[in-house]
């Protein structure tokens, strides 16, 4: 399977805006680390979803966290065959941010509301048939589901990445069920029932 294709279809905590700051902070809560160590731990935790992570994303995130006063860094001497490296550690504010993040009970809510509004606007302004939009979305989700299922099956039993992929599969299945409800609604609207 082409993992570039998989990464583009599955998404995750590493996206267009880089690595989620709270994830990096939580990884630093374990122990001070170099950026490359953080990147390696992220890739291990994410499995195939982490393969698309640009090496620079972790460092950009660390720079932002340092400017915000959530991490501090110190230059350490490198080995003869390696350059000096920066070691990052949490500040007290960073520790509090991790504690607050872990206590949150929110769930990522991508775009059901946005997609719903797209359907409503398309129908109201007669820009497009909502059923055509639903069908296109269904096809895209089915491709993502197939890729997520294949990736999950390729993971060893008990891996953290396998658990993440199982969550993606379940979420995509739920999204597909919601699209079926959208289809029923817009079909009944079109048929005048």
C-alpha positions as CSV (number, residue, x, y, z in Angstrom):
1,X,0.0,0.0,0.0
2,X,1.3,3.5,-0.8
3,X,1.6,5.2,2.6
4,X,1.5,8.6,1.0
5,X,-2.0,7.8,-0.2
6,X,-2.9,6.5,3.3
7,X,-1.6,9.6,5.1
8,X,-3.6,11.9,2.8
9,X,-6.7,9.9,3.5
10,X,-6.5,9.3,7.2
11,X,-5.3,12.5,8.7
12,X,-4.5,12.7,12.4
13,X,-2.7,14.8,15.0
14,X,-0.1,15.8,12.5
15,X,-1.7,18.0,10.0
16,X,-1.3,21.2,8.0
17,X,-0.6,23.2,11.1
18,X,2.1,20.8,12.3
19,X,2.2,18.6,15.4
20,X,-0.4,19.3,18.0
21,X,1.3,21.3,20.8
22,X,-0.3,19.3,23.6
23,X,1.0,16.1,22.2
24,X,4.6,17.4,22.3
25,X,4.1,18.8,25.8
26,X,2.7,15.4,27.0
27,X,5.7,13.6,25.5
28,X,8.1,16.0,27.3
29,X,6.3,15.4,30.6
30,X,7.9,12.0,30.7
31,X,11.4,13.4,30.4
32,X,13.4,16.2,28.8
33,X,14.2,15.3,25.2
34,X,15.9,16.3,22.0
35,X,13.6,17.1,19.0
36,X,14.6,14.0,17.1
37,X,13.7,11.8,20.2
38,X,10.2,13.4,20.2
39,X,9.8,12.8,16.5
40,X,10.8,9.1,16.9
41,X,8.3,8.6,19.7
42,X,5.5,10.3,17.7
43,X,6.2,8.1,14.7
44,X,6.2,5.0,16.8
45,X,2.9,6.0,18.5
46,X,1.2,6.9,15.2
47,X,2.5,4.0,13.0
48,X,1.7,4.6,9.3
49,X,0.0,7.9,10.1
50,X,3.2,9.3,11.4
51,X,5.2,8.5,8.3
52,X,4.2,11.8,6.6
53,X,5.5,13.9,9.5
54,X,8.0,16.4,8.3
55,X,11.0,16.4,10.6
56,X,10.7,20.2,10.9
57,X,7.2,20.1,12.3
58,X,8.4,19.0,15.7
59,X,11.0,21.8,15.8
60,X,8.5,24.4,14.7
61,X,6.2,23.3,17.4
62,X,9.0,23.3,20.0
63,X,10.0,26.9,19.0
64,X,6.4,28.0,19.4
65,X,6.1,26.3,22.8
66,X,9.3,27.9,23.9
67,X,8.2,31.4,22.9
68,X,4.9,30.8,24.8
69,X,6.9,29.9,27.9
70,X,5.7,26.3,28.0
71,X,9.1,24.7,27.4
72,X,12.6,25.7,28.1
73,X,15.7,24.5,26.2
74,X,19.4,24.1,26.9
75,X,22.2,23.4,24.4
76,X,24.0,20.2,25.1
77,X,27.4,19.1,23.8
78,X,27.1,16.6,21.0
79,X,29.3,13.6,20.3
80,X,32.3,13.8,18.0
81,X,30.2,12.6,15.1
82,X,27.1,14.6,16.0
83,X,26.5,18.3,16.4
84,X,25.4,20.0,19.6
85,X,21.7,19.4,20.4
86,X,19.0,21.3,22.3
87,X,17.3,19.5,25.1
88,X,13.7,20.6,25.8
89,X,11.8,20.3,29.1
90,X,8.5,21.5,30.4
91,X,8.2,24.7,32.4
92,X,5.7,24.8,35.3
93,X,3.2,26.5,32.8
94,X,3.8,23.6,30.4
95,X,3.1,21.1,33.1
96,X,-0.2,22.9,33.9
97,X,-1.1,22.9,30.2
98,X,-0.6,19.2,30.0
99,X,-2.7,18.6,33.1
100,X,-5.5,20.8,31.7
101,X,-5.3,19.0,28.3
102,X,-5.5,15.6,29.9
103,X,-8.5,16.7,32.0
104,X,-10.5,17.9,28.9
105,X,-13.4,15.8,27.9
106,X,-13.8,17.1,24.3
107,X,-13.9,14.9,21.2
108,X,-12.5,16.1,17.9
109,X,-15.5,17.2,15.8
110,X,-14.3,17.5,12.3
111,X,-16.9,18.7,9.9
112,X,-20.4,17.2,10.3
113,X,-21.7,20.8,10.9
114,X,-19.8,22.2,8.0
115,X,-20.9,19.3,5.7
116,X,-24.5,19.7,6.9
117,X,-24.4,23.4,6.1
118,X,-22.9,22.7,2.7
119,X,-25.9,20.4,1.9
120,X,-28.4,23.0,3.2
121,X,-26.7,25.8,1.2
122,X,-26.5,23.7,-1.9
123,X,-30.2,22.9,-1.8
124,X,-31.4,26.4,-0.8
125,X,-29.4,28.2,-3.5
126,X,-29.9,25.3,-6.0
127,X,-26.1,25.2,-6.4
128,X,-25.9,21.4,-6.5
129,X,-28.0,18.3,-5.7
130,X,-27.4,17.4,-2.0
131,X,-27.6,13.7,-2.9
132,X,-24.7,14.1,-5.4
133,X,-22.7,15.8,-2.6
134,X,-23.6,13.0,-0.2
135,X,-22.6,10.3,-2.7
136,X,-19.2,12.0,-3.4
137,X,-18.5,12.2,0.3
138,X,-19.6,8.5,0.8
139,X,-17.1,7.4,-1.9
140,X,-14.3,9.3,-0.3
141,X,-15.1,7.9,3.1
142,X,-15.3,4.4,1.7
143,X,-11.7,4.8,0.3
144,X,-10.5,6.1,3.7
145,X,-12.2,3.2,5.5
146,X,-10.6,0.7,3.2
147,X,-7.2,2.2,3.7
148,X,-7.6,2.4,7.5
149,X,-8.8,-1.2,7.7
150,X,-5.8,-2.4,5.7
151,X,-3.4,-0.3,7.8
152,X,-5.0,-1.7,11.0
153,X,-4.6,-5.2,9.8
154,X,-0.9,-4.7,9.1
155,X,-0.2,-3.5,12.6
156,X,0.9,-6.0,15.2
157,X,-1.6,-7.1,17.9
158,X,-1.5,-4.7,20.9
159,X,0.3,-1.8,19.2
160,X,-0.7,1.7,20.1
161,X,-0.9,2.6,16.4
162,X,-3.3,-0.4,15.9
163,X,-5.5,1.1,18.6
164,X,-5.5,4.5,16.8
165,X,-6.3,2.9,13.5
166,X,-9.2,0.9,15.1
167,X,-10.6,4.2,16.3
168,X,-10.4,5.7,12.8
169,X,-12.2,2.7,11.4
170,X,-15.0,3.0,13.9
171,X,-15.3,6.7,13.3
172,X,-15.4,6.3,9.6
173,X,-18.1,3.7,9.9
174,X,-20.1,6.1,12.1
175,X,-19.7,8.8,9.5
176,X,-20.9,6.5,6.8
177,X,-24.0,5.7,8.8
178,X,-24.6,9.5,9.2
179,X,-24.3,9.9,5.5
180,X,-27.0,7.3,5.0
181,X,-29.3,9.4,7.3
182,X,-28.4,12.5,5.2
183,X,-29.3,10.5,2.0
184,X,-32.7,9.5,3.5
185,X,-33.4,13.1,4.5
186,X,-32.6,14.7,1.2
187,X,-34.3,11.9,-0.8
188,X,-37.5,12.5,1.2
189,X,-37.2,16.3,0.6
190,X,-36.7,15.8,-3.1
191,X,-39.6,13.4,-3.3
192,X,-41.8,15.8,-1.3
193,X,-42.5,13.4,1.6
